[in-house]
Amino acid sequence: MKKILPLFSYILHPIFISMYATLFYLYCKDDIFTTQEKYFVLFQILVITVIVPILFFMLLRSTGHVKSVMLPEIAQRRIPLILQCFLYILLVKRSIVITRYPELHFFFLGALFSTILALVCSLFKIKASLHMTAITGITIFAIGLNIHLQMHNPYWGALLILLSGIVASSRLEMDAHTPKEILIGLLIGVLPQVLFLYLWL
């Protein structure tokens, strides 16, 4: 189990959560969008939330500003978090607009506020688990979407709650965080999503 747990830190890395959330959203609203539009949305999310951050990480690593994709040191998190804020703003302003993708729009808006909170924590030298922020954020989104679309399917929410526990265990097993940092990350991920639920649920 000790060898398996760290895998979840990579599979459920925060950089991939936006893609997972988008795939889940398009799956739940399968009959609303054409296949071409689905591919277009996924391509935008892939470029903005995965490819650009990876290229930026490689640049920061080559210049010595970061050492690991897990960003273990607080000071190393600030530049990537600032970039992430700008990328989320780009998404909600230009791509995932409220008129066409209201639920997904508010998910990314919640993710933006979570990122801002994580950045503020880093400025005060408080280390929050970004993994927990991401996985709990998508968990609230999935539960909210299940209620909003009246899917009556509790399994997605249950699975994501289980995965949240596994991710927390993974981060603790890797000595990446303390229980306090896990809890801070959880709160940062949950609160913005819950607050925005009232605007679209």
C-alpha positions in Angstrom: 0.0 0.0 0.0 2.9 2.4 0.8 4.1 1.9 -2.8 0.7 2.5 -4.4 -0.4 5.6 -2.4 2.2 7.9 -4.0 0.8 7.1 -7.4 -2.4 9.0 -6.5 -0.4 12.1 -5.9 0.6 12.0 -9.6 -2.6 10.7 -11.1 -4.7 13.3 -9.1 -2.1 16.1 -9.4 -3.8 19.5 -9.3 -2.7 20.2 -12.9 -5.0 17.4 -14.2 -8.1 18.2 -12.1 -9.5 20.8 -14.5 -9.4 18.2 -17.3 -11.2 15.7 -15.1 -13.8 18.2 -14.1 -14.4 19.2 -17.7 -14.7 15.6 -18.8 -17.2 14.9 -16.0 -19.2 18.0 -16.9 -19.4 17.1 -20.6 -20.3 13.5 -19.7 -23.2 14.7 -17.5 -24.5 17.1 -20.2 -23.8 14.8 -23.1 -26.9 15.7 -25.0 -26.4 19.5 -24.8 -23.2 19.8 -26.8 -22.1 18.5 -30.2 -19.0 16.3 -30.5 -17.1 19.0 -32.2 -17.9 21.5 -29.4 -16.8 18.9 -26.8 -13.4 18.4 -28.4 -13.0 22.2 -28.8 -13.7 22.7 -25.0 -11.4 19.9 -24.0 -8.6 21.2 -26.3 -8.9 24.7 -24.7 -8.8 23.2 -21.2 -5.8 21.0 -22.1 -3.8 23.9 -23.5 -4.6 26.5 -20.8 -4.6 24.3 -17.7 -2.1 21.5 -18.6 0.3 22.4 -21.4 0.9 26.0 -20.6 1.6 25.3 -16.9 3.9 22.4 -17.8 5.9 24.6 -20.2 6.1 27.3 -17.6 7.2 24.8 -15.0 10.0 23.6 -17.3 11.1 27.2 -17.7 11.1 27.8 -14.0 13.0 24.6 -13.4 15.6 25.4 -15.9 16.2 28.8 -14.2 16.3 27.2 -10.8 13.1 28.8 -9.4 11.5 25.4 -8.8 13.0 22.0 -8.0 10.1 19.6 -8.2 6.6 19.3 -9.8 5.2 18.9 -6.3 6.4 22.4 -5.3 7.5 21.4 -1.8 8.8 24.8 -0.7 6.4 27.6 0.0 8.5 30.2 -1.9 8.5 28.1 -5.0 4.7 28.1 -5.1 4.1 31.8 -5.6 5.0 32.3 -9.3 3.1 29.1 -10.4 0.0 30.2 -8.4 0.1 33.7 -9.9 0.2 32.2 -13.3 -2.6 29.8 -12.4 -4.8 32.8 -11.4 -4.2 34.5 -14.8 -5.1 31.3 -16.6 -8.3 30.8 -14.7 -9.3 34.4 -15.4 -8.6 33.8 -19.1 -10.9 30.8 -18.9 -13.8 32.4 -17.2 -13.6 35.6 -19.3 -13.0 34.2 -22.7 -13.6 30.4 -23.0 -15.8 28.9 -20.3 -18.4 31.7 -20.3 -21.4 31.7 -18.0 -23.9 32.0 -20.8 -22.8 28.7 -22.5 -21.3 26.6 -19.7 -22.8 28.1 -16.4 -21.9 25.2 -14.0 -18.4 24.8 -15.4 -17.9 28.5 -15.3 -18.6 28.6 -11.6 -16.3 25.6 -11.0 -13.4 27.5 -12.5 -14.4 30.7 -10.7 -14.3 28.7 -7.5 -10.9 27.3 -8.5 -9.7 30.8 -9.1 -10.7 31.9 -5.6 -9.1 28.7 -4.1 -5.9 29.6 -6.0 -6.0 33.1 -4.7 -6.4 31.8 -1.1 -3.5 29.4 -1.6 -1.4 32.3 -2.9 -2.3 34.5 0.2 -1.4 31.6 2.4 2.0 31.3 0.8 2.6 35.0 1.3 2.0 34.5 5.0 4.3 31.4 4.8 1.4 29.0 5.4 1.7 25.8 3.3 -1.6 24.4 2.1 -2.0 21.1 0.3 -2.8 22.0 -3.3 -3.6 18.4 -3.9 -6.4 18.5 -1.3 -7.6 21.9 -2.6 -8.0 20.4 -6.1 -9.6 17.1 -5.2 -12.0 18.5 -2.7 -13.0 21.3 -5.2 -13.9 18.8 -7.9 -15.7 16.7 -5.3 -18.1 19.6 -4.3 -18.5 20.4 -8.0 -19.5 16.8 -8.8 -22.0 16.6 -5.9 -23.5 19.9 -6.9 -23.8 18.9 -10.5 -25.5 15.6 -9.5 -28.1 17.6 -7.5 -28.5 20.3 -10.2 -29.1 17.9 -13.0 -31.2 15.6 -10.8 -29.0 12.6 -11.8 -29.8 10.7 -8.5 -26.4 9.1 -8.7 -24.6 9.1 -5.4 -21.6 7.0 -6.6 -19.6 9.9 -8.2 -19.7 11.9 -5.0 -18.9 8.8 -2.9 -16.0 7.9 -5.2 -14.5 11.4 -5.1 -14.8 11.6 -1.3 -13.0 8.3 -1.2 -10.3 9.6 -3.5 -10.0 12.7 -1.3 -9.2 10.5 1.6 -6.7 8.5 -0.5 -5.0 11.7 -1.7 -4.7 12.9 1.9 -3.2 9.6 2.9 -0.8 9.8 -0.1 0.4 13.3 0.8 1.0 12.2 4.4 2.7 9.0 3.4 5.1 11.0 1.2 5.8 13.4 4.1 4.7 16.2 1.8 2.3 17.7 4.3 1.3 17.8 7.9 -2.3 17.0 8.9 -2.8 20.8 9.5 -1.6 21.6 5.9 -4.0 18.9 4.6 -6.9 20.5 6.5 -6.0 24.0 5.2 -5.9 22.7 1.7 -9.3 21.0 2.2 -10.9 24.2 3.5 -9.4 26.3 0.6 -10.8 23.8 -1.9 -14.3 23.4 -0.4 -15.3 26.9 0.8 -15.2 28.7 -2.6 -17.0 25.9 -4.4 -19.7 25.7 -1.7 -20.2 29.5 -1.8 -20.6 29.5 -5.6 -23.0 26.6 -5.5 -25.7 29.1 -4.3 -25.3 30.9 -7.6 -26.0 27.9 -9.9 -27.5 25.1 -7.9 
